[in-house]
Amino acid sequence: MERSKTRKYLLPGLILSVVLIWALSAVFTMIFLDEWSDRGTFGDLFGAVNALFSALAFAILIYTIVLQREEIKQNREEIVLNRKELEKSGKLQRKAQEVLIEQVHQTHLSAKMNAMRILVDYYNHQINNPKNSDEIIEKARLKRKEIIMQIDSLIDGLNDSHVE
C-alpha cells in the first residue's frame, strides 16, 4: 500500500521539481545578469546540457522498452507453464473421476453380493426349519438355487482387474 502511494505521487513530484528548477533558473538569470546579451550568452552555454538531457531521456526510454519486452516475455512463459499445469490438473481430475466411478461400481457389486448372501441364508433357514411344509421347503430350494446361479454369473462376469 505504501509503495503504490509513492508511485502515485512520483511522476507529479518529478514534473513539479523540474518546472520549479526551470523557473528558479529563469529568476536567477534575471537577477544576476542585467544585460539581455549576457543572458543570451549564458543561455547558449546550456545548449549542450539540453542535448545531453534529451539524449539521456531517449536512452531511458529505450531502456524501459527493453525492460517491458523482457517482462512480457516472462509473463508469456509463465502463462505457458500455467497452461501446462492446468492440463496436468485436468488429466489428474479425469483419472480421479475414473477411479471414483470404479469404486462406486465395486461398492454396488459388493452390496448386491451381500444382499444375495442374506437371501441364501434366509432360504437356508426356511429349508432347515422343521415347522415348514414340503411345499415351502421346495420353493425355498428353488429360490436359493436361482440366487446361487445369479451369484455364479456375477462371479463369472468379474475379471482379475475388478477383484483387488
C-alpha positions in Angstrom: 0.0 0.0 0.0 2.8 2.4 0.9 4.6 1.6 -2.3 1.5 2.4 -4.5 1.2 5.8 -2.8 4.8 6.6 -3.6 4.3 5.6 -7.2 1.1 7.6 -7.4 2.9 10.9 -6.4 6.3 10.2 -8.1 5.6 11.5 -11.6 3.7 14.7 -10.5 6.5 15.3 -7.9 9.2 14.9 -10.6 7.3 17.2 -13.0 6.8 19.8 -10.3 10.5 19.7 -9.4 11.7 20.2 -13.0 9.3 23.1 -13.5 10.4 24.7 -10.2 14.1 24.4 -11.1 13.4 25.8 -14.6 11.5 28.8 -13.0 14.2 29.4 -10.5 16.9 29.4 -13.1 15.0 32.0 -15.1 14.6 34.1 -11.9 18.3 33.9 -11.0 19.3 34.7 -14.6 17.1 37.9 -14.5 18.5 38.9 -11.1 22.2 38.3 -11.7 22.5 39.2 -15.4 21.4 42.7 -16.2 22.0 42.8 -20.0 20.0 40.8 -22.5 23.1 39.9 -24.5 24.7 38.4 -21.3 21.5 36.5 -20.6 21.5 35.1 -24.2 25.2 34.1 -23.9 24.5 32.4 -20.6 21.6 30.5 -22.1 23.7 29.4 -25.0 26.0 27.7 -22.5 23.3 25.3 -21.7 22.6 24.1 -25.3 25.0 21.2 -24.8 23.4 20.3 -21.5 20.0 20.4 -23.1 21.2 18.0 -25.8 22.7 15.7 -23.1 19.5 15.6 -21.1 17.5 14.9 -24.3 19.8 12.0 -25.2 19.6 10.7 -21.6 15.8 10.8 -21.7 15.9 8.9 -25.1 18.2 6.3 -23.6 16.0 5.8 -20.6 13.0 5.4 -22.9 14.8 2.7 -24.8 15.8 1.0 -21.6 12.2 1.0 -20.3 11.1 -0.5 -23.6 13.7 -3.3 -23.3 12.6 -4.0 -19.7 9.0 -4.1 -20.7 9.8 -6.6 -23.5 11.6 -8.9 -21.0 8.7 -8.7 -18.6 6.2 -9.5 -21.4 8.4 -12.5 -22.4 8.5 -13.7 -18.8 4.7 -13.3 -18.5 4.2 -15.4 -21.6 6.5 -18.1 -20.3 4.5 -18.1 -17.0 1.2 -18.4 -19.0 2.6 -21.4 -20.9 3.7 -23.0 -17.6 0.3 -22.3 -16.0 -1.5 -23.8 -19.1 0.6 -27.0 -18.8 -0.1 -27.2 -15.1 -3.8 -26.8 -15.8 -3.7 -29.6 -18.4 -1.9 -31.9 -15.9 -4.5 -31.0 -13.3 -7.3 -31.8 -15.7 -5.8 -35.2 -16.5 -5.5 -35.9 -12.8 -9.1 -35.0 -12.2 -10.3 -37.2 -15.0 -8.2 -40.1 -13.6 -9.6 -39.5 -10.1 -13.1 -39.4 -11.6 -12.5 -42.8 -13.4 -11.2 -44.3 -10.1 -14.3 -42.9 -8.2 -16.6 -44.4 -10.8 -14.9 -47.8 -10.5 -15.2 -47.6 -6.7 -18.9 -46.9 -7.0 -19.2 -49.9 -9.3 -17.3 -52.1 -6.8 -19.5 -50.8 -3.9 -22.6 -51.6 -5.8 -21.4 -55.0 -6.7 -20.4 -55.7 -3.1 -23.8 -54.6 -1.8 -25.6 -56.8 -4.4 -23.5 -59.8 -3.4 -24.2 -59.2 0.3 -27.9 -59.0 -0.3 -27.8 -62.3 -2.2 -25.9 -63.9 0.6 -28.5 -62.7 3.1 -31.2 -64.2 0.8 -29.4 -67.5 0.6 -29.1 -67.5 4.4 -32.9 -66.8 4.7 -33.8 -69.7 2.3 -31.4 -72.0 4.1 -33.2 -71.1 7.3 -36.6 -71.9 5.6 -35.3 -75.2 4.3 -33.9 -76.2 7.7 -37.0 -75.1 9.7 -38.9 -78.3 10.6 -42.1 -76.4 11.0 -42.3 -75.5 7.3 -44.3 -77.7 4.8 -42.7 -79.6 2.0 -44.1 -77.0 -0.5 -42.4 -74.1 1.3 -39.1 -76.0 1.6 -39.2 -76.8 -2.2 -40.0 -73.2 -3.1 -37.1 -72.1 -0.8 -34.7 -74.6 -2.5 -35.7 -73.3 -6.0 -35.3 -69.6 -4.9 -31.9 -70.5 -3.3 -30.8 -72.2 -6.5 -31.8 -69.2 -8.6 -29.8 -66.8 -6.3 -26.8 -69.1 -6.3 -26.9 -69.2 -10.1 -27.0 -65.3 -10.1 -24.1 -65.2 -7.8 -22.2 -67.6 -10.1 -23.0 -65.5 -13.1 -21.8 -62.3 -11.3 -18.5 -64.1 -10.3 -18.0 -65.3 -13.9 -18.5 -61.8 -15.1 -15.7 -60.5 -13.0 -12.2 -60.4 -14.3 -9.0 -60.0 -12.3 -8.9 -56.2 -12.6 -12.3 -56.0 -10.7 -11.1 -58.1 -7.8 -8.4 -56.5 -5.7 
